[in-house]
Amino acid sequence: MPLNRDFVGRTYQASAPYEVSRVKISEFATAIGDDNPIYHDRQAAVAAGHPDVVAPPTFPIVFSLLGTGDALTDPDLGLDFSMVVHGEQRFEYERPIQAGDELVCSSTIAEIRSVGRNEFLTVRSDVHTTSGELVCRTYNIIVERGGAA
């Protein structure tokens, strides 16, 4: 069954700012197996020209979809989670995320399209500081696999 195209263009706000800490950055880098010192050591980050420890490029996955939870679980969208696989994730940066950032995220259902028997849902998330500076955009494609014909 096709996803409800009326959801395209809807924007959802995360409920609260996400506070980025050195500990969270280091834990994430450790979890993904990246021992780059700029993710773990403030002095190494400063020596590399950053104001503080910076986050690995995929770090926004931790919080970027928080605002779309209500949309993705809305029965009117028609998404069957038992048939969902991750399709693609990409990030466009204005600047690195760094320790001390307080980030807010708005997520928009940018596109829903059919490919064969599959439904592709694209969510774009805009990540800003609480003062309004755009830090990055993320794009997440969720695939709802179609059943047998």
Phi and psi in radians as a Rosetta constraint file:
Dihedral C 1 N 2 CA 2 C 2 CIRCULARHARMONIC -1.151 0.35
Dihedral N 2 CA 2 C 2 N 3 CIRCULARHARMONIC 2.602 0.35
Dihedral C 2 N 3 CA 3 C 3 CIRCULARHARMONIC -1.235 0.35
Dihedral N 3 CA 3 C 3 N 4 CIRCULARHARMONIC 2.699 0.35
Dihedral C 3 N 4 CA 4 C 4 CIRCULARHARMONIC -1.280 0.35
Dihedral N 4 CA 4 C 4 N 5 CIRCULARHARMONIC 1.905 0.35
Dihedral C 4 N 5 CA 5 C 5 CIRCULARHARMONIC -1.170 0.35
Dihedral N 5 CA 5 C 5 N 6 CIRCULARHARMONIC -0.256 0.35
Dihedral C 5 N 6 CA 6 C 6 CIRCULARHARMONIC -1.124 0.35
Dihedral N 6 CA 6 C 6 N 7 CIRCULARHARMONIC -0.278 0.35
Dihedral C 6 N 7 CA 7 C 7 CIRCULARHARMONIC -1.371 0.35
Dihedral N 7 CA 7 C 7 N 8 CIRCULARHARMONIC -0.324 0.35
Dihedral C 7 N 8 CA 8 C 8 CIRCULARHARMONIC -1.065 0.35
Dihedral N 8 CA 8 C 8 N 9 CIRCULARHARMONIC 2.257 0.35
Dihedral C 8 N 9 CA 9 C 9 CIRCULARHARMONIC 1.663 0.35
Dihedral N 9 CA 9 C 9 N 10 CIRCULARHARMONIC -0.205 0.35
Dihedral C 9 N 10 CA 10 C 10 CIRCULARHARMONIC -1.264 0.35
Dihedral N 10 CA 10 C 10 N 11 CIRCULARHARMONIC 2.390 0.35
Dihedral C 10 N 11 CA 11 C 11 CIRCULARHARMONIC -2.042 0.35
Dihedral N 11 CA 11 C 11 N 12 CIRCULARHARMONIC 2.448 0.35
Dihedral C 11 N 12 CA 12 C 12 CIRCULARHARMONIC -2.228 0.35
Dihedral N 12 CA 12 C 12 N 13 CIRCULARHARMONIC 2.434 0.35
Dihedral C 12 N 13 CA 13 C 13 CIRCULARHARMONIC -1.764 0.35
Dihedral N 13 CA 13 C 13 N 14 CIRCULARHARMONIC 2.439 0.35
Dihedral C 13 N 14 CA 14 C 14 CIRCULARHARMONIC -1.156 0.35
Dihedral N 14 CA 14 C 14 N 15 CIRCULARHARMONIC 2.646 0.35
Dihedral C 14 N 15 CA 15 C 15 CIRCULARHARMONIC -1.267 0.35
Dihedral N 15 CA 15 C 15 N 16 CIRCULARHARMONIC -0.494 0.35
Dihedral C 15 N 16 CA 16 C 16 CIRCULARHARMONIC -2.626 0.35
Dihedral N 16 CA 16 C 16 N 17 CIRCULARHARMONIC 2.731 0.35
Dihedral C 16 N 17 CA 17 C 17 CIRCULARHARMONIC -1.074 0.35
Dihedral N 17 CA 17 C 17 N 18 CIRCULARHARMONIC 2.598 0.35
Dihedral C 17 N 18 CA 18 C 18 CIRCULARHARMONIC -1.765 0.35
Dihedral N 18 CA 18 C 18 N 19 CIRCULARHARMONIC 2.099 0.35
Dihedral C 18 N 19 CA 19 C 19 CIRCULARHARMONIC -1.597 0.35
Dihedral N 19 CA 19 C 19 N 20 CIRCULARHARMONIC 2.055 0.35
Dihedral C 19 N 20 CA 20 C 20 CIRCULARHARMONIC -1.530 0.35
Dihedral N 20 CA 20 C 20 N 21 CIRCULARHARMONIC 2.211 0.35
Dihedral C 20 N 21 CA 21 C 21 CIRCULARHARMONIC -2.127 0.35
Dihedral N 21 CA 21 C 21 N 22 CIRCULARHARMONIC 2.809 0.35
Dihedral C 21 N 22 CA 22 C 22 CIRCULARHARMONIC -1.010 0.35
Dihedral N 22 CA 22 C 22 N 23 CIRCULARHARMONIC -0.711 0.35
Dihedral C 22 N 23 CA 23 C 23 CIRCULARHARMONIC -1.092 0.35
Dihedral N 23 CA 23 C 23 N 24 CIRCULARHARMONIC -0.809 0.35
Dihedral C 23 N 24 CA 24 C 24 CIRCULARHARMONIC -1.109 0.35
Dihedral N 24 CA 24 C 24 N 25 CIRCULARHARMONIC -0.715 0.35
Dihedral C 24 N 25 CA 25 C 25 CIRCULARHARMONIC -1.086 0.35
Dihedral N 25 CA 25 C 25 N 26 CIRCULARHARMONIC -0.851 0.35
Dihedral C 25 N 26 CA 26 C 26 CIRCULARHARMONIC -1.072 0.35
Dihedral N 26 CA 26 C 26 N 27 CIRCULARHARMONIC -0.754 0.35
Dihedral C 26 N 27 CA 27 C 27 CIRCULARHARMONIC -1.086 0.35
Dihedral N 27 CA 27 C 27 N 28 CIRCULARHARMONIC -0.728 0.35
Dihedral C 27 N 28 CA 28 C 28 CIRCULARHARMONIC -1.136 0.35
Dihedral N 28 CA 28 C 28 N 29 CIRCULARHARMONIC -0.805 0.35
Dihedral C 28 N 29 CA 29 C 29 CIRCULARHARMONIC -1.048 0.35
Dihedral N 29 CA 29 C 29 N 30 CIRCULARHARMONIC -0.728 0.35
Dihedral C 29 N 30 CA 30 C 30 CIRCULARHARMONIC -1.091 0.35
Dihedral N 30 CA 30 C 30 N 31 CIRCULARHARMONIC -0.748 0.35
Dihedral C 30 N 31 CA 31 C 31 CIRCULARHARMONIC -1.089 0.35
Dihedral N 31 CA 31 C 31 N 32 CIRCULARHARMONIC -0.578 0.35
Dihedral C 31 N 32 CA 32 C 32 CIRCULARHARMONIC -1.635 0.35
Dihedral N 32 CA 32 C 32 N 33 CIRCULARHARMONIC 0.040 0.35
Dihedral C 32 N 33 CA 33 C 33 CIRCULARHARMONIC 1.351 0.35
Dihedral N 33 CA 33 C 33 N 34 CIRCULARHARMONIC 0.471 0.35
Dihedral C 33 N 34 CA 34 C 34 CIRCULARHARMONIC -1.863 0.35
Dihedral N 34 CA 34 C 34 N 35 CIRCULARHARMONIC 1.970 0.35
Dihedral C 34 N 35 CA 35 C 35 CIRCULARHARMONIC -1.731 0.35
Dihedral N 35 CA 35 C 35 N 36 CIRCULARHARMONIC 0.334 0.35
Dihedral C 35 N 36 CA 36 C 36 CIRCULARHARMONIC -0.952 0.35
Dihedral N 36 CA 36 C 36 N 37 CIRCULARHARMONIC 2.181 0.35
Dihedral C 36 N 37 CA 37 C 37 CIRCULARHARMONIC -1.079 0.35
Dihedral N 37 CA 37 C 37 N 38 CIRCULARHARMONIC -0.416 0.35
Dihedral C 37 N 38 CA 38 C 38 CIRCULARHARMONIC -1.205 0.35
Dihedral N 38 CA 38 C 38 N 39 CIRCULARHARMONIC -0.231 0.35
Dihedral C 38 N 39 CA 39 C 39 CIRCULARHARMONIC -1.607 0.35
Dihedral N 39 CA 39 C 39 N 40 CIRCULARHARMONIC -0.222 0.35
Dihedral C 39 N 40 CA 40 C 40 CIRCULARHARMONIC -2.145 0.35
Dihedral N 40 CA 40 C 40 N 41 CIRCULARHARMONIC -0.400 0.35
Dihedral C 40 N 41 CA 41 C 41 CIRCULARHARMONIC -2.312 0.35
Dihedral N 41 CA 41 C 41 N 42 CIRCULARHARMONIC 2.067 0.35
Dihedral C 41 N 42 CA 42 C 42 CIRCULARHARMONIC -1.015 0.35
Dihedral N 42 CA 42 C 42 N 43 CIRCULARHARMONIC -0.738 0.35
Dihedral C 42 N 43 CA 43 C 43 CIRCULARHARMONIC -1.093 0.35
Dihedral N 43 CA 43 C 43 N 44 CIRCULARHARMONIC -0.692 0.35
Dihedral C 43 N 44 CA 44 C 44 CIRCULARHARMONIC -1.154 0.35
Dihedral N 44 CA 44 C 44 N 45 CIRCULARHARMONIC -0.681 0.35
Dihedral C 44 N 45 CA 45 C 45 CIRCULARHARMONIC -1.153 0.35
Dihedral N 45 CA 45 C 45 N 46 CIRCULARHARMONIC -0.775 0.35
Dihedral C 45 N 46 CA 46 C 46 CIRCULARHARMONIC -1.106 0.35
Dihedral N 46 CA 46 C 46 N 47 CIRCULARHARMONIC -0.730 0.35
Dihedral C 46 N 47 CA 47 C 47 CIRCULARHARMONIC -1.079 0.35
Dihedral N 47 CA 47 C 47 N 48 CIRCULARHARMONIC -0.497 0.35
Dihedral C 47 N 48 CA 48 C 48 CIRCULARHARMONIC -1.521 0.35
Dihedral N 48 CA 48 C 48 N 49 CIRCULARHARMONIC 0.047 0.35
Dihedral C 48 N 49 CA 49 C 49 CIRCULARHARMONIC 1.701 0.35
Dihedral N 49 CA 49 C 49 N 50 CIRCULARHARMONIC 0.190 0.35
Dihedral C 49 N 50 CA 50 C 50 CIRCULARHARMONIC -1.752 0.35
Dihedral N 50 CA 50 C 50 N 51 CIRCULARHARMONIC 2.690 0.35
Dihedral C 50 N 51 CA 51 C 51 CIRCULARHARMONIC -1.300 0.35
Dihedral N 51 CA 51 C 51 N 52 CIRCULARHARMONIC -0.355 0.35
Dihedral C 51 N 52 CA 52 C 52 CIRCULARHARMONIC -2.865 0.35
Dihedral N 52 CA 52 C 52 N 53 CIRCULARHARMONIC -3.076 0.35
Dihedral C 52 N 53 CA 53 C 53 CIRCULARHARMONIC -0.982 0.35
Dihedral N 53 CA 53 C 53 N 54 CIRCULARHARMONIC 2.389 0.35
Dihedral C 53 N 54 CA 54 C 54 CIRCULARHARMONIC -1.919 0.35
Dihedral N 54 CA 54 C 54 N 55 CIRCULARHARMONIC 2.766 0.35
Dihedral C 54 N 55 CA 55 C 55 CIRCULARHARMONIC -1.598 0.35
Dihedral N 55 CA 55 C 55 N 56 CIRCULARHARMONIC 2.589 0.35
Dihedral C 55 N 56 CA 56 C 56 CIRCULARHARMONIC -1.028 0.35
Dihedral N 56 CA 56 C 56 N 57 CIRCULARHARMONIC 2.690 0.35
Dihedral C 56 N 57 CA 57 C 57 CIRCULARHARMONIC -0.992 0.35
Dihedral N 57 CA 57 C 57 N 58 CIRCULARHARMONIC -0.489 0.35
Dihedral C 57 N 58 CA 58 C 58 CIRCULARHARMONIC -1.568 0.35
Dihedral N 58 CA 58 C 58 N 59 CIRCULARHARMONIC 0.048 0.35
Dihedral C 58 N 59 CA 59 C 59 CIRCULARHARMONIC -0.935 0.35
Dihedral N 59 CA 59 C 59 N 60 CIRCULARHARMONIC -0.652 0.35
Dihedral C 59 N 60 CA 60 C 60 CIRCULARHARMONIC -1.051 0.35
Dihedral N 60 CA 60 C 60 N 61 CIRCULARHARMONIC -0.249 0.35
Dihedral C 60 N 61 CA 61 C 61 CIRCULARHARMONIC -1.068 0.35
Dihedral N 61 CA 61 C 61 N 62 CIRCULARHARMONIC -0.416 0.35
Dihedral C 61 N 62 CA 62 C 62 CIRCULARHARMONIC -1.047 0.35
Dihedral N 62 CA 62 C 62 N 63 CIRCULARHARMONIC -0.628 0.35
Dihedral C 62 N 63 CA 63 C 63 CIRCULARHARMONIC -2.295 0.35
Dihedral N 63 CA 63 C 63 N 64 CIRCULARHARMONIC -0.149 0.35
Dihedral C 63 N 64 CA 64 C 64 CIRCULARHARMONIC -1.216 0.35
Dihedral N 64 CA 64 C 64 N 65 CIRCULARHARMONIC -0.406 0.35
Dihedral C 64 N 65 CA 65 C 65 CIRCULARHARMONIC -1.716 0.35
Dihedral N 65 CA 65 C 65 N 66 CIRCULARHARMONIC 0.077 0.35
Dihedral C 65 N 66 CA 66 C 66 CIRCULARHARMONIC -1.009 0.35
Dihedral N 66 CA 66 C 66 N 67 CIRCULARHARMONIC -0.651 0.35
Dihedral C 66 N 67 CA 67 C 67 CIRCULARHARMONIC -1.265 0.35
Dihedral N 67 CA 67 C 67 N 68 CIRCULARHARMONIC -0.393 0.35
Dihedral C 67 N 68 CA 68 C 68 CIRCULARHARMONIC -1.627 0.35
Dihedral N 68 CA 68 C 68 N 69 CIRCULARHARMONIC 0.001 0.35
Dihedral C 68 N 69 CA 69 C 69 CIRCULARHARMONIC -0.938 0.35
Dihedral N 69 CA 69 C 69 N 70 CIRCULARHARMONIC -0.758 0.35
Dihedral C 69 N 70 CA 70 C 70 CIRCULARHARMONIC -1.103 0.35
Dihedral N 70 CA 70 C 70 N 71 CIRCULARHARMONIC -0.702 0.35
Dihedral C 70 N 71 CA 71 C 71 CIRCULARHARMONIC -1.180 0.35
Dihedral N 71 CA 71 C 71 N 72 CIRCULARHARMONIC -0.802 0.35
Dihedral C 71 N 72 CA 72 C 72 CIRCULARHARMONIC -1.185 0.35
Dihedral N 72 CA 72 C 72 N 73 CIRCULARHARMONIC -0.443 0.35
Dihedral C 72 N 73 CA 73 C 73 CIRCULARHARMONIC -1.700 0.35
Dihedral N 73 CA 73 C 73 N 74 CIRCULARHARMONIC -0.019 0.35
Dihedral C 73 N 74 CA 74 C 74 CIRCULARHARMONIC -1.182 0.35
Dihedral N 74 CA 74 C 74 N 75 CIRCULARHARMONIC 2.122 0.35
Dihedral C 74 N 75 CA 75 C 75 CIRCULARHARMONIC -1.015 0.35
Dihedral N 75 CA 75 C 75 N 76 CIRCULARHARMONIC -0.465 0.35
Dihedral C 75 N 76 CA 76 C 76 CIRCULARHARMONIC -1.209 0.35
Dihedral N 76 CA 76 C 76 N 77 CIRCULARHARMONIC -0.390 0.35
Dihedral C 76 N 77 CA 77 C 77 CIRCULARHARMONIC -1.196 0.35
Dihedral N 77 CA 77 C 77 N 78 CIRCULARHARMONIC -0.695 0.35
Dihedral C 77 N 78 CA 78 C 78 CIRCULARHARMONIC 1.542 0.35
Dihedral N 78 CA 78 C 78 N 79 CIRCULARHARMONIC 0.336 0.35
Dihedral C 78 N 79 CA 79 C 79 CIRCULARHARMONIC -1.391 0.35
Dihedral N 79 CA 79 C 79 N 80 CIRCULARHARMONIC 2.178 0.35
Dihedral C 79 N 80 CA 80 C 80 CIRCULARHARMONIC -1.710 0.35
Dihedral N 80 CA 80 C 80 N 81 CIRCULARHARMONIC 1.753 0.35
Dihedral C 80 N 81 CA 81 C 81 CIRCULARHARMONIC -1.068 0.35
Dihedral N 81 CA 81 C 81 N 82 CIRCULARHARMONIC -0.402 0.35
Dihedral C 81 N 82 CA 82 C 82 CIRCULARHARMONIC -1.222 0.35
Dihedral N 82 CA 82 C 82 N 83 CIRCULARHARMONIC -0.225 0.35
Dihedral C 82 N 83 CA 83 C 83 CIRCULARHARMONIC -1.978 0.35
Dihedral N 83 CA 83 C 83 N 84 CIRCULARHARMONIC 0.171 0.35
Dihedral C 83 N 84 CA 84 C 84 CIRCULARHARMONIC -1.594 0.35
Dihedral N 84 CA 84 C 84 N 85 CIRCULARHARMONIC 2.374 0.35
Dihedral C 84 N 85 CA 85 C 85 CIRCULARHARMONIC -2.280 0.35
Dihedral N 85 CA 85 C 85 N 86 CIRCULARHARMONIC 2.758 0.35
Dihedral C 85 N 86 CA 86 C 86 CIRCULARHARMONIC -1.397 0.35
Dihedral N 86 CA 86 C 86 N 87 CIRCULARHARMONIC 2.240 0.35
Dihedral C 86 N 87 CA 87 C 87 CIRCULARHARMONIC -1.678 0.35
Dihedral N 87 CA 87 C 87 N 88 CIRCULARHARMONIC -0.862 0.35
Dihedral C 87 N 88 CA 88 C 88 CIRCULARHARMONIC -2.848 0.35
Dihedral N 88 CA 88 C 88 N 89 CIRCULARHARMONIC 2.660 0.35
Dihedral C 88 N 89 CA 89 C 89 CIRCULARHARMONIC -2.475 0.35
Dihedral N 89 CA 89 C 89 N 90 CIRCULARHARMONIC 2.306 0.35
Dihedral C 89 N 90 CA 90 C 90 CIRCULARHARMONIC -2.521 0.35
Dihedral N 90 CA 90 C 90 N 91 CIRCULARHARMONIC 2.790 0.35
Dihedral C 90 N 91 CA 91 C 91 CIRCULARHARMONIC -2.332 0.35
Dihedral N 91 CA 91 C 91 N 92 CIRCULARHARMONIC 2.406 0.35
Dihedral C 91 N 92 CA 92 C 92 CIRCULARHARMONIC -2.125 0.35
Dihedral N 92 CA 92 C 92 N 93 CIRCULARHARMONIC 2.057 0.35
Dihedral C 92 N 93 CA 93 C 93 CIRCULARHARMONIC -1.813 0.35
Dihedral N 93 CA 93 C 93 N 94 CIRCULARHARMONIC 2.446 0.35
Dihedral C 93 N 94 CA 94 C 94 CIRCULARHARMONIC -1.594 0.35
Dihedral N 94 CA 94 C 94 N 95 CIRCULARHARMONIC -0.625 0.35
Dihedral C 94 N 95 CA 95 C 95 CIRCULARHARMONIC -2.808 0.35
Dihedral N 95 CA 95 C 95 N 96 CIRCULARHARMONIC 2.813 0.35
Dihedral C 95 N 96 CA 96 C 96 CIRCULARHARMONIC -1.156 0.35
Dihedral N 96 CA 96 C 96 N 97 CIRCULARHARMONIC 2.620 0.35
Dihedral C 96 N 97 CA 97 C 97 CIRCULARHARMONIC -1.339 0.35
Dihedral N 97 CA 97 C 97 N 98 CIRCULARHARMONIC 2.386 0.35
Dihedral C 97 N 98 CA 98 C 98 CIRCULARHARMONIC -2.332 0.35
Dihedral N 98 CA 98 C 98 N 99 CIRCULARHARMONIC 2.756 0.35
Dihedral C 98 N 99 CA 99 C 99 CIRCULARHARMONIC -0.971 0.35
Dihedral N 99 CA 99 C 99 N 100 CIRCULARHARMONIC 2.395 0.35
Dihedral C 99 N 100 CA 100 C 100 CIRCULARHARMONIC 1.735 0.35
Dihedral N 100 CA 100 C 100 N 101 CIRCULARHARMONIC -0.284 0.35
Dihedral C 100 N 101 CA 101 C 101 CIRCULARHARMONIC -1.147 0.35
Dihedral N 101 CA 101 C 101 N 102 CIRCULARHARMONIC 2.469 0.35
Dihedral C 101 N 102 CA 102 C 102 CIRCULARHARMONIC -2.012 0.35
Dihedral N 102 CA 102 C 102 N 103 CIRCULARHARMONIC 2.002 0.35
Dihedral C 102 N 103 CA 103 C 103 CIRCULARHARMONIC -1.981 0.35
Dihedral N 103 CA 103 C 103 N 104 CIRCULARHARMONIC 2.487 0.35
Dihedral C 103 N 104 CA 104 C 104 CIRCULARHARMONIC -2.092 0.35
Dihedral N 104 CA 104 C 104 N 105 CIRCULARHARMONIC 2.641 0.35
Dihedral C 104 N 105 CA 105 C 105 CIRCULARHARMONIC -2.350 0.35
Dihedral N 105 CA 105 C 105 N 106 CIRCULARHARMONIC 2.293 0.35
Dihedral C 105 N 106 CA 106 C 106 CIRCULARHARMONIC -2.037 0.35
Dihedral N 106 CA 106 C 106 N 107 CIRCULARHARMONIC 2.392 0.35
Dihedral C 106 N 107 CA 107 C 107 CIRCULARHARMONIC -2.116 0.35
Dihedral N 107 CA 107 C 107 N 108 CIRCULARHARMONIC 2.363 0.35
Dihedral C 107 N 108 CA 108 C 108 CIRCULARHARMONIC -2.132 0.35
Dihedral N 108 CA 108 C 108 N 109 CIRCULARHARMONIC 2.352 0.35
Dihedral C 108 N 109 CA 109 C 109 CIRCULARHARMONIC -1.331 0.35
Dihedral N 109 CA 109 C 109 N 110 CIRCULARHARMONIC 1.833 0.35
Dihedral C 109 N 110 CA 110 C 110 CIRCULARHARMONIC -1.482 0.35
Dihedral N 110 CA 110 C 110 N 111 CIRCULARHARMONIC -0.549 0.35
Dihedral C 110 N 111 CA 111 C 111 CIRCULARHARMONIC -2.819 0.35
Dihedral N 111 CA 111 C 111 N 112 CIRCULARHARMONIC 2.536 0.35
Dihedral C 111 N 112 CA 112 C 112 CIRCULARHARMONIC -2.318 0.35
Dihedral N 112 CA 112 C 112 N 113 CIRCULARHARMONIC 2.204 0.35
Dihedral C 112 N 113 CA 113 C 113 CIRCULARHARMONIC -2.504 0.35
Dihedral N 113 CA 113 C 113 N 114 CIRCULARHARMONIC 2.702 0.35
Dihedral C 113 N 114 CA 114 C 114 CIRCULARHARMONIC -1.709 0.35
Dihedral N 114 CA 114 C 114 N 115 CIRCULARHARMONIC 2.385 0.35
Dihedral C 114 N 115 CA 115 C 115 CIRCULARHARMONIC -2.295 0.35
Dihedral N 115 CA 115 C 115 N 116 CIRCULARHARMONIC 1.831 0.35
Dihedral C 115 N 116 CA 116 C 116 CIRCULARHARMONIC 1.096 0.35
Dihedral N 116 CA 116 C 116 N 117 CIRCULARHARMONIC -2.245 0.35
Dihedral C 116 N 117 CA 117 C 117 CIRCULARHARMONIC -1.615 0.35
Dihedral N 117 CA 117 C 117 N 118 CIRCULARHARMONIC 0.077 0.35
Dihedral C 117 N 118 CA 118 C 118 CIRCULARHARMONIC -1.733 0.35
Dihedral N 118 CA 118 C 118 N 119 CIRCULARHARMONIC 2.638 0.35
Dihedral C 118 N 119 CA 119 C 119 CIRCULARHARMONIC -1.925 0.35
Dihedral N 119 CA 119 C 119 N 120 CIRCULARHARMONIC 2.253 0.35
Dihedral C 119 N 120 CA 120 C 120 CIRCULARHARMONIC -1.916 0.35
Dihedral N 120 CA 120 C 120 N 121 CIRCULARHARMONIC 2.144 0.35
Dihedral C 120 N 121 CA 121 C 121 CIRCULARHARMONIC -2.019 0.35
Dihedral N 121 CA 121 C 121 N 122 CIRCULARHARMONIC 2.111 0.35
Dihedral C 121 N 122 CA 122 C 122 CIRCULARHARMONIC -1.830 0.35
Dihedral N 122 CA 122 C 122 N 123 CIRCULARHARMONIC 2.190 0.35
Dihedral C 122 N 123 CA 123 C 123 CIRCULARHARMONIC -1.959 0.35
Dihedral N 123 CA 123 C 123 N 124 CIRCULARHARMONIC 2.157 0.35
Dihedral C 123 N 124 CA 124 C 124 CIRCULARHARMONIC -1.799 0.35
Dihedral N 124 CA 124 C 124 N 125 CIRCULARHARMONIC 2.244 0.35
Dihedral C 124 N 125 CA 125 C 125 CIRCULARHARMONIC -2.028 0.35
Dihedral N 125 CA 125 C 125 N 126 CIRCULARHARMONIC 2.245 0.35
Dihedral C 125 N 126 CA 126 C 126 CIRCULARHARMONIC -1.771 0.35
Dihedral N 126 CA 126 C 126 N 127 CIRCULARHARMONIC 2.128 0.35
Dihedral C 126 N 127 CA 127 C 127 CIRCULARHARMONIC -1.870 0.35
Dihedral N 127 CA 127 C 127 N 128 CIRCULARHARMONIC 2.077 0.35
Dihedral C 127 N 128 CA 128 C 128 CIRCULARHARMONIC -2.142 0.35
Dihedral N 128 CA 128 C 128 N 129 CIRCULARHARMONIC 2.750 0.35
Dihedral C 128 N 129 CA 129 C 129 CIRCULARHARMONIC -1.284 0.35
Dihedral N 129 CA 129 C 129 N 130 CIRCULARHARMONIC 2.856 0.35
Dihedral C 129 N 130 CA 130 C 130 CIRCULARHARMONIC -1.126 0.35
Dihedral N 130 CA 130 C 130 N 131 CIRCULARHARMONIC -0.298 0.35
Dihedral C 130 N 131 CA 131 C 131 CIRCULARHARMONIC -1.561 0.35
Dihedral N 131 CA 131 C 131 N 132 CIRCULARHARMONIC -0.003 0.35
Dihedral C 131 N 132 CA 132 C 132 CIRCULARHARMONIC 1.797 0.35
Dihedral N 132 CA 132 C 132 N 133 CIRCULARHARMONIC -0.028 0.35
Dihedral C 132 N 133 CA 133 C 133 CIRCULARHARMONIC -1.290 0.35
Dihedral N 133 CA 133 C 133 N 134 CIRCULARHARMONIC 2.205 0.35
Dihedral C 133 N 134 CA 134 C 134 CIRCULARHARMONIC -1.236 0.35
Dihedral N 134 CA 134 C 134 N 135 CIRCULARHARMONIC 2.181 0.35
Dihedral C 134 N 135 CA 135 C 135 CIRCULARHARMONIC -1.772 0.35
Dihedral N 135 CA 135 C 135 N 136 CIRCULARHARMONIC -0.829 0.35
Dihedral C 135 N 136 CA 136 C 136 CIRCULARHARMONIC -2.823 0.35
Dihedral N 136 CA 136 C 136 N 137 CIRCULARHARMONIC 2.931 0.35
Dihedral C 136 N 137 CA 137 C 137 CIRCULARHARMONIC -2.153 0.35
Dihedral N 137 CA 137 C 137 N 138 CIRCULARHARMONIC 2.453 0.35
Dihedral C 137 N 138 CA 138 C 138 CIRCULARHARMONIC -2.064 0.35
Dihedral N 138 CA 138 C 138 N 139 CIRCULARHARMONIC 2.624 0.35
Dihedral C 138 N 139 CA 139 C 139 CIRCULARHARMONIC -2.233 0.35
Dihedral N 139 CA 139 C 139 N 140 CIRCULARHARMONIC 2.189 0.35
Dihedral C 139 N 140 CA 140 C 140 CIRCULARHARMONIC -2.188 0.35
Dihedral N 140 CA 140 C 140 N 141 CIRCULARHARMONIC 2.156 0.35
Dihedral C 140 N 141 CA 141 C 141 CIRCULARHARMONIC -1.874 0.35
Dihedral N 141 CA 141 C 141 N 142 CIRCULARHARMONIC 2.137 0.35
Dihedral C 141 N 142 CA 142 C 142 CIRCULARHARMONIC -1.862 0.35
Dihedral N 142 CA 142 C 142 N 143 CIRCULARHARMONIC 2.321 0.35
Dihedral C 142 N 143 CA 143 C 143 CIRCULARHARMONIC -1.953 0.35
Dihedral N 143 CA 143 C 143 N 144 CIRCULARHARMONIC 2.170 0.35
Dihedral C 143 N 144 CA 144 C 144 CIRCULARHARMONIC -1.741 0.35
Dihedral N 144 CA 144 C 144 N 145 CIRCULARHARMONIC 1.942 0.35
Dihedral C 144 N 145 CA 145 C 145 CIRCULARHARMONIC -1.209 0.35
Dihedral N 145 CA 145 C 145 N 146 CIRCULARHARMONIC 2.397 0.35
Dihedral C 145 N 146 CA 146 C 146 CIRCULARHARMONIC -1.412 0.35
Dihedral N 146 CA 146 C 146 N 147 CIRCULARHARMONIC 2.698 0.35
Dihedral C 146 N 147 CA 147 C 147 CIRCULARHARMONIC -1.343 0.35
Dihedral N 147 CA 147 C 147 N 148 CIRCULARHARMONIC 3.069 0.35
Dihedral C 147 N 148 CA 148 C 148 CIRCULARHARMONIC -1.166 0.35
Dihedral N 148 CA 148 C 148 N 149 CIRCULARHARMONIC 2.546 0.35
